[in-house]
Amino acid sequence: MKYYSTNKKAPYATLEEAVVNGLASDKGLYMPEKINKLPKEFFDNIDKLSFQEIAYKVADAFFGEDVPADVLKGIVYDTLSFDIPAVKVKDNIYSLELFHGPTLAFKDVGGRFMARLLGYFIHKEGEEKVNVLVATSGDTGSAVANGFLGVDGIHVYVLYPKGKVSEIQEKQFTTLGKNITAIEVDGTFDDCQALVKNAFMDKELNEHMKLTSANSINVARFLPQAFYYFYAYAQMKKIGKADNLVVCVPSGNFGNITAGLFGKKMGLPIKRFIAANNKNDIFYNYLKSGEYKPRPSVSTIANAMDVGDPSNFARVLDLYGCSHDEICKDIEGVTYSDEQISDIVSTAYTETGYLLDPHGACGYRALSESLKKGETGVFLETAHPAKFLNTVQGIIREEIAIPKKLQEFMKGTKQSVQMDKSFDSFKKYLMNID
Ligand SMILES: *Cc1c(COP(=O)(O)O)cnc(C)c1O
């Protein structure tokens, strides 16, 4: 399958080129040239399949032409070594718990898949060393770093905004060592993302070293996120609740929801999506006004969604032929303040006993307010609440148990490279690495 750029100026790329390059040469995002629909029988019987079986069918529709079946199956099965259960919170609202992977956030799925696919391509070609640059607002860094840890021929640089990620998040990518380097940028997430984008555009730097991105701009990171929308549907079908399914996605860079929209185009019967924003309400305003006005991000307690210029917006536009009307038919928007987020974490906990993290809380709140009669809602619980320990404990005024996997990370020693936010400094640093 070929991949085109959303800016339509770069040449078509193979899957391998799209994965290794990350971003197209015209700064656009790669899109698969076709979206294969899955047959009706697949959906009729989906509730009888395992998560891995479902995911392999979906992966095959995207990558089957370019990766041998046994390799692709191996990558899918190895990536999904953990379950993603849909857990009832109340009435018709279910939490799709995406936090059972190694770093307790949904990004484990894309991070692990991409590491394995990139590893396959590099070894197949005997290519030179590849350097992965990844900007993180918190969870991407850990998922990507842990996904790539110890993979031969790949070095990962994680750029993160100093003082703007939680201590636990920071520990998950600054304590690993080996082929992982953490770079602590004196700036915001948007500054980190700009450094990464500039690095890809810099000719001299790209002649010096082979660079690729593991942000959700990379097709190997974001497409696998479609897997769990199908599995959510399968779980709802099993309990007879798959009709009129509404899915709410707490959104920042919009990679996660875009994967869901691809699923819908493949035939997955989701009635509508809700994109939940925190105070960074760029997409919400776009839905209201038809105008896309990026702004510098503001800090919130749902920090992984503090994005002022969501990179996958270009993909959403492309997917709907740039039609605001068509986008509004499939996606509804909401935006919540920190106060509203805290409120719902506290209320849900008191009323149902279910502890939400600040991101999932936006999803739960949106469904509580938006579901109509006869609809079932699933929100994506994108991270474990213990990843935002101080925030969550401060809200419910109770100590919460820290999962073992997280405790292990906390024991390590932080190591990071300090960096100011100018591209010159970053480039100089990279140019001096051999
Ligand atoms: C990354 C992240 C999000 C936002 O996902 P996007 O794909 O960037 O929209 C939401 N919640 C958590 C916990 C995250 O880590």
Ligand as a Chemical Component Dictionary entry (heavy atoms), coordinates in Angstrom:
data_LIG
# 
_chem_comp.id                   LIG 
_chem_comp.type                 NON-POLYMER 
_chem_comp.pdbx_formal_charge   0 
_chem_comp.three_letter_code    LIG 
# 
loop_
_chem_comp_atom.comp_id 
_chem_comp_atom.atom_id 
_chem_comp_atom.alt_atom_id 
_chem_comp_atom.type_symbol 
_chem_comp_atom.charge 
_chem_comp_atom.model_Cartn_x 
_chem_comp_atom.model_Cartn_y 
_chem_comp_atom.model_Cartn_z 
_chem_comp_atom.pdbx_ordinal 
LIG C1 C1 C 0 -1.567 11.138 24.886 1  
LIG C2 C2 C 0 -2.687 11.099 25.821 2  
LIG C3 C3 C 0 -3.943 11.628 25.480 3  
LIG C4 C4 C 0 -4.176 12.303 24.157 4  
LIG O1 O1 O 0 -4.107 11.433 23.054 5  
LIG P1 P1 P 0 -3.936 12.025 21.585 6  
LIG O2 O2 O 0 -3.772 10.844 20.707 7  
LIG O3 O3 O 0 -2.711 12.892 21.612 8  
LIG O4 O4 O 0 -5.157 12.814 21.296 9  
LIG C5 C5 C 0 -4.975 11.490 26.387 10 
LIG N1 N1 N 0 -4.785 10.928 27.599 11 
LIG C6 C6 C 0 -3.596 10.430 27.971 12 
LIG C7 C7 C 0 -3.451 9.846  29.323 13 
LIG C8 C8 C 0 -2.511 10.496 27.101 14 
LIG O5 O5 O 0 -1.331 10.007 27.480 15 
# 
loop_
_chem_comp_bond.comp_id 
_chem_comp_bond.atom_id_1 
_chem_comp_bond.atom_id_2 
_chem_comp_bond.value_order 
_chem_comp_bond.pdbx_ordinal 
LIG C1 C2 SING 1  
LIG C2 C3 SING 2  
LIG C2 C8 DOUB 3  
LIG C3 C4 SING 4  
LIG C3 C5 DOUB 5  
LIG C4 O1 SING 6  
LIG O1 P1 SING 7  
LIG P1 O2 DOUB 8  
LIG P1 O3 SING 9  
LIG P1 O4 SING 10 
LIG C5 N1 SING 11 
LIG N1 C6 DOUB 12 
LIG C6 C7 SING 13 
LIG C6 C8 SING 14 
LIG C8 O5 SING 15 
# 
